[in-house]
Amino acid sequence: MLPEEQEELQKMLEQLRSEHRDLDVVIEQLSEAVPVDFLRLQRLKKRKLLLKDSIAKIESMLLPDIIA
């Protein structure tokens, strides 16, 4: 992988992690609000899971392949 590609993936990874943290805060606030908007909460949690999967995929791309 080229250094430019690695740098681009690192930037994307940081953006995804930031959005994931932001969703944590929003989800916590929504779950404490009365009345609870369950549909919105469910959508945000689903988005958070998709972000987590994307983060894991990029992290695995950045790790060098190790031949055992």
ChimeraX commands (.cxc) that place a marker at each C-alpha (Angstrom):
marker #1 position 0.00,0.00,0.00 radius 0.5
marker #1 position 1.30,3.43,-0.90 radius 0.5
marker #1 position 2.03,5.98,1.85 radius 0.5
marker #1 position -0.58,8.33,0.34 radius 0.5
marker #1 position -3.21,5.61,0.56 radius 0.5
marker #1 position -2.27,4.87,4.17 radius 0.5
marker #1 position -2.51,8.56,5.04 radius 0.5
marker #1 position -5.94,8.82,3.41 radius 0.5
marker #1 position -7.14,5.75,5.30 radius 0.5
marker #1 position -5.81,7.21,8.58 radius 0.5
marker #1 position -7.76,10.42,7.97 radius 0.5
marker #1 position -10.91,8.48,7.14 radius 0.5
marker #1 position -10.41,6.33,10.23 radius 0.5
marker #1 position -10.15,9.38,12.49 radius 0.5
marker #1 position -13.30,10.89,10.98 radius 0.5
marker #1 position -15.22,7.67,11.53 radius 0.5
marker #1 position -13.99,7.39,15.12 radius 0.5
marker #1 position -15.01,10.98,15.77 radius 0.5
marker #1 position -18.49,10.41,14.37 radius 0.5
marker #1 position -18.75,7.21,16.45 radius 0.5
marker #1 position -17.91,9.15,19.64 radius 0.5
marker #1 position -20.38,11.89,18.72 radius 0.5
marker #1 position -23.12,9.32,18.25 radius 0.5
marker #1 position -22.36,7.96,21.73 radius 0.5
marker #1 position -23.16,11.37,23.20 radius 0.5
marker #1 position -26.31,11.87,21.11 radius 0.5
marker #1 position -27.61,8.37,21.91 radius 0.5
marker #1 position -27.05,8.92,25.62 radius 0.5
marker #1 position -28.87,12.24,25.54 radius 0.5
marker #1 position -31.78,10.81,23.56 radius 0.5
marker #1 position -32.17,7.84,25.87 radius 0.5
marker #1 position -32.44,10.20,28.87 radius 0.5
marker #1 position -34.96,12.50,27.18 radius 0.5
marker #1 position -38.66,12.20,27.93 radius 0.5
marker #1 position -40.45,11.02,25.88 radius 0.5
marker #1 position -37.91,8.71,24.27 radius 0.5
marker #1 position -37.88,8.74,20.46 radius 0.5
marker #1 position -37.32,5.01,19.98 radius 0.5
marker #1 position -37.28,5.14,16.19 radius 0.5
marker #1 position -34.59,7.82,16.08 radius 0.5
marker #1 position -32.64,6.05,18.80 radius 0.5
marker #1 position -32.75,2.79,16.86 radius 0.5
marker #1 position -31.55,4.51,13.67 radius 0.5
marker #1 position -28.65,6.15,15.49 radius 0.5
marker #1 position -27.61,2.86,17.06 radius 0.5
marker #1 position -27.72,1.20,13.65 radius 0.5
marker #1 position -25.55,3.98,12.20 radius 0.5
marker #1 position -23.13,3.52,15.10 radius 0.5
marker #1 position -22.83,-0.20,14.34 radius 0.5
marker #1 position -22.16,0.53,10.67 radius 0.5
marker #1 position -19.44,2.97,11.71 radius 0.5
marker #1 position -17.91,0.35,13.98 radius 0.5
marker #1 position -17.80,-2.13,11.11 radius 0.5
marker #1 position -16.22,0.45,8.81 radius 0.5
marker #1 position -13.63,1.30,11.46 radius 0.5
marker #1 position -12.72,-2.38,11.88 radius 0.5
marker #1 position -12.43,-2.83,8.11 radius 0.5
marker #1 position -10.08,0.15,7.72 radius 0.5
marker #1 position -8.00,-0.92,10.72 radius 0.5
marker #1 position -7.53,-4.36,9.18 radius 0.5
marker #1 position -6.49,-2.73,5.89 radius 0.5
marker #1 position -3.85,-0.69,7.70 radius 0.5
marker #1 position -2.36,-3.67,9.55 radius 0.5
marker #1 position 0.32,-5.48,7.59 radius 0.5
marker #1 position -0.40,-9.05,6.57 radius 0.5
marker #1 position 1.46,-11.49,8.77 radius 0.5
marker #1 position 2.27,-14.84,7.30 radius 0.5
marker #1 position 2.37,-17.47,10.03 radius 0.5
marker link #1:1,2 radius 0.2
marker link #1:2,3 radius 0.2
marker link #1:3,4 radius 0.2
marker link #1:4,5 radius 0.2
marker link #1:5,6 radius 0.2
marker link #1:6,7 radius 0.2
marker link #1:7,8 radius 0.2
marker link #1:8,9 radius 0.2
marker link #1:9,10 radius 0.2
marker link #1:10,11 radius 0.2
marker link #1:11,12 radius 0.2
marker link #1:12,13 radius 0.2
marker link #1:13,14 radius 0.2
marker link #1:14,15 radius 0.2
marker link #1:15,16 radius 0.2
marker link #1:16,17 radius 0.2
marker link #1:17,18 radius 0.2
marker link #1:18,19 radius 0.2
marker link #1:19,20 radius 0.2
marker link #1:20,21 radius 0.2
marker link #1:21,22 radius 0.2
marker link #1:22,23 radius 0.2
marker link #1:23,24 radius 0.2
marker link #1:24,25 radius 0.2
marker link #1:25,26 radius 0.2
marker link #1:26,27 radius 0.2
marker link #1:27,28 radius 0.2
marker link #1:28,29 radius 0.2
marker link #1:29,30 radius 0.2
marker link #1:30,31 radius 0.2
marker link #1:31,32 radius 0.2
marker link #1:32,33 radius 0.2
marker link #1:33,34 radius 0.2
marker link #1:34,35 radius 0.2
marker link #1:35,36 radius 0.2
marker link #1:36,37 radius 0.2
marker link #1:37,38 radius 0.2
marker link #1:38,39 radius 0.2
marker link #1:39,40 radius 0.2
marker link #1:40,41 radius 0.2
marker link #1:41,42 radius 0.2
marker link #1:42,43 radius 0.2
marker link #1:43,44 radius 0.2
marker link #1:44,45 radius 0.2
marker link #1:45,46 radius 0.2
marker link #1:46,47 radius 0.2
marker link #1:47,48 radius 0.2
marker link #1:48,49 radius 0.2
marker link #1:49,50 radius 0.2
marker link #1:50,51 radius 0.2
marker link #1:51,52 radius 0.2
marker link #1:52,53 radius 0.2
marker link #1:53,54 radius 0.2
marker link #1:54,55 radius 0.2
marker link #1:55,56 radius 0.2
marker link #1:56,57 radius 0.2
marker link #1:57,58 radius 0.2
marker link #1:58,59 radius 0.2
marker link #1:59,60 radius 0.2
marker link #1:60,61 radius 0.2
marker link #1:61,62 radius 0.2
marker link #1:62,63 radius 0.2
marker link #1:63,64 radius 0.2
marker link #1:64,65 radius 0.2
marker link #1:65,66 radius 0.2
marker link #1:66,67 radius 0.2
marker link #1:67,68 radius 0.2
view
